[in-house]
Amino acid sequence: MLDRNRRVYVAGHKGMVGSALLRKLKEKGFTNFILRTRAELDLTDSVKVSDFFKETQPDYVFLAAAQVGGIYANNTYPADFIWNNISIQANVLKSAMENKVRKLLFLGSSCIYPRMAPQPIKEEYLLTGLLEPTNEAYAIAKIAGIITCQSFNRQYGTNFISVMPTNLYGQNDNYNRLNAHVLPALLRRFHEAKIHNEKKVINWGSGSPRREFLHVDDLADACCFLMDTYDHSEIVNIGTGTDITIRELAETIALIVGYQGQIEWDHSKPDGTPRKLLDVTKLNDLGWKYSISLADGIRMTYEDFCKTISVQRGLDN
């Protein structure tokens, strides 16, 4: 059980995952936070990160800072994805080890698993096959983070745990047209189609791939649970254990948003991995299960989206 009075550093606290972690930690009684924005601390700068850890001496670290994006962003900026993520991870993990951080949680991703992994995907399938080409650079960066955590645990006796969340969505998501993941991208697309009375919405791919979605507040709760109860190097999947097709997701979002036009699919665009469903038996056996249904989570996220565009008076292209 973590000491609620000790110093907690949430790396990436302004992002969707980091902000959810911060909310959940406050809810659970933590008060002594060390927080830095990207402008205040560039995590790709090893000297600045080293100085930061020496100065602040955090006890617990949640490593949620990362460069993330959907298929378009991963395909277009692979060098940025692999370099920035490996740099962030290497700098934070090394400084955490050198400054004797009591415990650290590293946020990985379900894209670390082979493209054609058996379904549902068990933790032991890591490094057993080829990755999905559209996000290979990001996946390799995350795999490097996992191996770094495990190697530090073995060589230096650190307590670094690694969790692999499924597809995430929720408050503070990225709704950018080009860089967003599928669920927030669809939310924006259907909202704008409704506002502009468009007769049809054309989505990428065939709509046949199956995906699992977890609300970010559930992820934060699972991370806090594992930080309190789990002390092993083996990775842990975090998800719901259920999935739907992208076509079904689009239809659900259109219904919640109130869009009544046609939904069409552009088969010339890539689908990505055919299916990606995590086996969450390990996490369930440890004593944690998700609580937010997909429909309820989408409604909550749509409310957040509407607040976001109201404040910004229109999103960036």
C-alpha positions as CSV (number, residue, x, y, z in Angstrom):
1,M,0.0,0.0,0.0
2,L,1.4,3.4,-1.0
3,D,1.9,6.1,1.6
4,R,-0.5,8.8,0.8
5,N,1.8,11.5,2.3
6,R,4.8,10.8,0.1
7,R,5.8,12.8,-3.0
8,V,4.1,11.8,-6.3
9,Y,5.3,12.8,-9.7
10,V,2.8,12.4,-12.6
11,A,4.7,12.8,-15.8
12,G,2.3,14.1,-18.5
13,H,-0.3,15.4,-16.0
14,K,-1.9,17.7,-18.6
15,G,-2.7,14.8,-21.0
16,M,-5.7,12.6,-21.1
17,V,-4.1,9.8,-19.1
18,G,-2.0,12.0,-16.8
19,S,-4.9,14.2,-15.9
20,A,-7.1,11.2,-15.1
21,L,-4.4,9.8,-12.9
22,L,-4.1,13.1,-11.0
23,R,-7.9,13.2,-10.4
24,K,-7.9,9.6,-9.2
25,L,-4.9,10.1,-6.9
26,K,-6.5,13.2,-5.3
27,E,-9.7,11.2,-4.9
28,K,-7.7,8.5,-3.1
29,G,-6.1,10.9,-0.6
30,F,-2.8,11.9,-2.2
31,T,-1.9,15.5,-1.7
32,N,1.9,15.9,-2.2
33,F,2.3,16.2,-6.0
34,I,5.3,17.2,-8.1
35,L,4.0,18.5,-11.4
36,R,5.7,20.1,-14.4
37,T,4.2,21.1,-17.8
38,R,6.0,20.3,-21.0
39,A,7.1,24.0,-21.2
40,E,8.5,23.8,-17.7
41,L,10.4,20.5,-18.2
42,D,11.4,18.9,-21.5
43,L,11.5,15.2,-20.8
44,T,13.6,14.5,-23.9
45,D,16.4,16.6,-22.3
46,S,18.4,14.2,-20.2
47,V,20.2,16.9,-18.3
48,K,17.0,18.8,-17.3
49,V,15.3,15.5,-16.3
50,S,18.3,14.5,-14.1
51,D,18.4,17.9,-12.5
52,F,14.6,17.8,-11.8
53,F,14.8,14.4,-10.1
54,K,17.8,15.4,-8.0
55,E,16.0,18.6,-6.9
56,T,12.5,17.2,-6.2
57,Q,13.3,13.6,-5.1
58,P,9.9,12.0,-5.9
59,D,8.9,8.8,-4.1
60,Y,6.4,7.5,-6.6
61,V,6.3,8.1,-10.3
62,F,3.5,7.6,-12.9
63,L,5.1,7.8,-16.3
64,A,2.2,8.8,-18.6
65,A,4.1,11.3,-20.7
66,A,4.3,10.2,-24.4
67,Q,3.8,11.3,-28.0
68,V,0.7,9.5,-29.1
69,G,-1.6,9.6,-32.1
70,G,-3.8,7.6,-34.5
71,I,-3.0,5.8,-37.8
72,Y,-2.3,9.0,-39.8
73,A,0.1,10.4,-37.2
74,N,1.9,7.2,-36.7
75,N,2.3,6.7,-40.4
76,T,3.4,10.3,-41.1
77,Y,5.8,10.9,-38.2
78,P,7.4,7.5,-37.3
79,A,10.8,9.1,-36.5
80,D,9.3,11.5,-34.1
81,F,7.3,8.7,-32.4
82,I,10.2,6.4,-31.8
83,W,12.8,9.1,-30.9
84,N,10.7,11.2,-28.6
85,N,9.1,8.3,-26.7
86,I,12.4,6.4,-26.3
87,S,14.1,9.7,-25.1
88,I,11.3,10.4,-22.6
89,Q,11.3,6.9,-21.2
90,A,15.1,6.5,-21.0
91,N,15.6,9.8,-19.2
92,V,12.8,9.4,-16.6
93,L,13.6,5.7,-15.9
94,K,17.3,6.3,-15.5
95,S,16.8,9.3,-13.2
96,A,14.2,7.4,-11.2
97,M,16.7,4.6,-10.7
98,E,19.5,6.9,-9.8
99,N,17.4,8.9,-7.3
100,K,16.0,5.7,-5.6
101,V,12.3,6.3,-6.5
102,R,10.3,3.8,-4.3
103,K,8.0,2.7,-7.1
104,L,7.3,3.7,-10.7
105,L,4.4,2.8,-13.1
106,F,5.2,2.8,-16.8
107,L,2.3,3.2,-19.2
108,G,2.7,1.0,-22.3
109,S,0.2,0.2,-25.0
110,S,-1.6,-2.7,-26.5
111,C,0.1,-2.0,-29.8
112,I,3.2,-3.8,-28.4
113,Y,1.7,-7.1,-29.3
114,P,2.1,-8.9,-32.7
115,R,-0.4,-7.8,-35.4
116,M,-1.7,-11.4,-35.8
117,A,-1.5,-12.4,-32.1
118,P,-4.1,-15.0,-31.0
119,Q,-7.2,-13.4,-29.5
120,P,-7.7,-12.4,-26.7
121,I,-4.1,-11.3,-26.3
122,K,-2.2,-12.6,-23.3
123,E,0.7,-10.9,-21.7
124,E,3.1,-13.6,-22.7
125,Y,2.5,-12.9,-26.4
126,L,4.9,-10.0,-26.3
127,L,7.8,-10.4,-28.8
128,T,6.3,-13.5,-30.4
129,G,5.5,-12.1,-33.9
130,L,5.6,-9.1,-36.3
131,L,4.1,-5.8,-35.3
132,E,1.4,-3.8,-37.1
133,P,3.3,-1.7,-39.7
134,T,1.2,1.4,-39.2
135,N,2.4,2.0,-35.6
136,E,5.6,-0.1,-35.5
137,A,7.8,2.8,-34.4
138,Y,5.6,3.7,-31.5
139,A,5.2,0.0,-30.5
140,I,9.0,-0.5,-30.5
141,A,9.5,2.5,-28.3
142,K,7.0,1.2,-25.8
143,I,8.6,-2.3,-25.9
144,A,11.9,-0.6,-25.2
145,G,10.3,1.0,-22.1
146,I,9.1,-2.3,-20.8
147,I,12.4,-4.0,-21.3
148,T,14.2,-1.1,-19.6
149,C,11.9,-1.4,-16.6
150,Q,12.5,-5.1,-16.3
151,S,16.2,-4.7,-16.8
152,F,16.5,-2.0,-14.1
153,N,14.5,-4.2,-11.7
154,R,16.8,-7.1,-12.3
155,Q,20.1,-5.2,-12.2
156,Y,19.4,-2.4,-9.7
157,G,16.5,-3.8,-7.6
158,T,14.1,-1.1,-8.6
159,N,10.3,-1.5,-8.3
160,F,9.2,-0.5,-11.8
161,I,5.9,-2.0,-13.0
162,S,4.6,-1.9,-16.6
163,V,0.9,-1.8,-17.6
164,M,-0.6,-2.3,-21.1
165,P,-3.8,-0.4,-21.5
166,T,-6.2,-1.1,-24.4
167,N,-7.6,1.7,-26.6
168,L,-8.4,4.7,-24.3
169,Y,-10.8,7.6,-24.5
170,G,-12.4,10.1,-22.2
171,Q,-12.0,13.6,-20.7
172,N,-9.1,15.7,-22.1
173,D,-8.9,13.5,-25.2
174,N,-7.3,14.8,-28.5
175,Y,-10.0,15.7,-31.0
176,N,-7.7,16.9,-33.8
177,R,-8.8,15.7,-37.2
178,L,-5.5,14.3,-38.3
179,N,-3.9,13.1,-35.0
180,A,-6.8,11.8,-33.0
181,H,-7.4,8.1,-32.2
182,V,-10.5,6.5,-33.7
183,L,-13.1,7.2,-31.0
184,P,-12.5,10.9,-30.5
185,A,-12.0,11.4,-34.3
186,L,-15.4,9.8,-34.9
187,L,-17.0,12.0,-32.2
188,R,-15.8,15.1,-33.9
189,R,-16.7,13.9,-37.3
190,F,-20.3,13.1,-36.5
191,H,-20.7,16.2,-34.4
192,E,-19.6,18.4,-37.2
193,A,-21.7,16.5,-39.7
194,K,-24.8,17.1,-37.5
195,I,-24.0,20.8,-37.1
196,H,-23.6,21.3,-40.8
197,N,-26.5,19.0,-41.8
198,E,-24.2,16.8,-43.9
199,K,-26.1,13.9,-45.6
200,K,-23.3,11.4,-45.2
201,V,-20.1,10.7,-43.2
202,I,-17.2,8.8,-44.8
203,N,-14.9,6.9,-42.5
204,W,-11.6,5.3,-43.1
205,G,-11.3,1.6,-43.9
206,S,-14.0,-1.1,-44.0
207,G,-15.3,-0.7,-40.5
208,S,-14.7,-4.5,-39.9
209,P,-11.7,-4.3,-37.4
210,R,-12.6,-5.1,-33.9
211,R,-11.4,-2.9,-31.0
212,E,-11.7,-2.8,-27.2
213,F,-12.2,0.6,-25.5
214,L,-11.5,1.6,-21.9
215,H,-12.6,4.9,-20.3
216,V,-9.5,6.7,-19.0
217,D,-11.1,7.0,-15.5
218,D,-11.2,3.2,-15.3
219,L,-7.5,3.1,-16.4
220,A,-6.5,5.5,-13.7
221,D,-8.3,3.5,-11.1
222,A,-6.6,0.3,-12.3
223,C,-3.2,2.0,-12.2
224,C,-3.7,3.1,-8.6
225,F,-4.9,-0.4,-7.7
226,L,-1.7,-1.9,-9.2
227,M,0.6,0.6,-7.6
228,D,-0.9,-0.4,-4.2
229,T,-0.9,-4.1,-4.8
230,Y,1.5,-5.3,-7.6
231,D,5.3,-5.6,-7.3
232,H,6.4,-7.7,-10.2
233,S,8.3,-7.1,-13.5
234,E,5.8,-9.0,-15.6
235,I,3.5,-6.7,-17.6
236,V,-0.2,-6.5,-16.9
237,N,-3.0,-5.9,-19.4
238,I,-5.6,-3.3,-18.5
239,G,-8.9,-3.4,-20.4
240,T,-12.5,-4.6,-20.4
241,G,-12.1,-7.9,-22.1
242,T,-14.9,-7.1,-24.6
243,D,-14.7,-5.5,-28.1
244,I,-16.9,-4.2,-30.9
245,T,-16.3,-3.5,-34.6
246,I,-15.4,0.0,-35.7
247,R,-18.6,0.0,-37.7
248,E,-20.6,-0.7,-34.5
249,L,-18.6,2.0,-32.7
250,A,-19.5,4.6,-35.5
251,E,-23.2,3.7,-35.3
252,T,-23.1,4.0,-31.5
253,I,-21.4,7.4,-31.6
254,A,-23.8,8.7,-34.3
255,L,-26.7,7.7,-32.2
256,I,-25.3,9.4,-29.1
257,V,-24.3,12.6,-31.0
258,G,-27.7,12.7,-32.8
259,Y,-26.4,12.4,-36.3
260,Q,-29.1,10.9,-38.7
261,G,-27.3,10.8,-42.1
262,Q,-25.7,8.0,-43.9
263,I,-22.4,6.3,-42.7
264,E,-20.1,5.2,-45.5
265,W,-16.6,3.6,-45.6
266,D,-13.6,4.4,-47.7
267,H,-12.0,1.0,-48.4
268,S,-8.9,2.5,-49.9
269,K,-7.8,3.7,-46.5
270,P,-6.0,1.3,-44.1
271,D,-7.8,-0.7,-41.4
272,G,-4.8,-1.3,-39.1
273,T,-4.8,-4.5,-37.0
274,P,-7.8,-6.7,-37.7
275,R,-8.5,-7.3,-34.1
276,K,-7.0,-6.2,-30.8
277,L,-8.7,-7.6,-27.7
278,L,-6.7,-8.0,-24.4
279,D,-6.9,-10.9,-22.1
280,V,-7.5,-9.3,-18.7
281,T,-7.7,-12.5,-16.7
282,K,-4.5,-11.6,-14.8
283,L,-5.9,-8.2,-13.7
284,N,-9.3,-9.6,-12.9
285,D,-7.7,-12.3,-10.8
286,L,-5.7,-9.7,-8.9
287,G,-9.1,-8.1,-7.9
288,W,-9.8,-5.3,-10.4
289,K,-12.6,-4.9,-13.1
290,Y,-13.8,-2.0,-15.1
291,S,-17.0,-0.1,-14.2
292,I,-17.8,2.4,-17.0
293,S,-19.8,0.9,-19.9
294,L,-18.9,2.0,-23.4
295,A,-22.2,3.8,-24.0
296,D,-21.9,5.7,-20.7
297,G,-18.3,6.5,-21.4
298,I,-19.0,7.9,-24.9
299,R,-21.8,10.1,-23.5
300,M,-19.4,11.5,-20.9
301,T,-16.7,12.0,-23.5
302,Y,-19.2,13.8,-25.9
303,E,-20.0,16.2,-23.0
304,D,-16.3,16.9,-22.6
305,F,-15.9,17.4,-26.3
306,C,-18.8,19.9,-26.4
307,K,-17.3,21.8,-23.5
308,T,-13.9,21.8,-25.2
309,I,-15.2,23.3,-28.4
310,S,-17.3,25.8,-26.5
311,V,-14.2,27.1,-24.7
312,Q,-12.0,27.0,-27.7
313,R,-14.7,28.3,-30.1
314,G,-13.7,25.8,-32.7
315,L,-10.9,23.2,-32.8
316,D,-7.6,23.4,-34.7
317,N,-7.6,21.7,-38.1
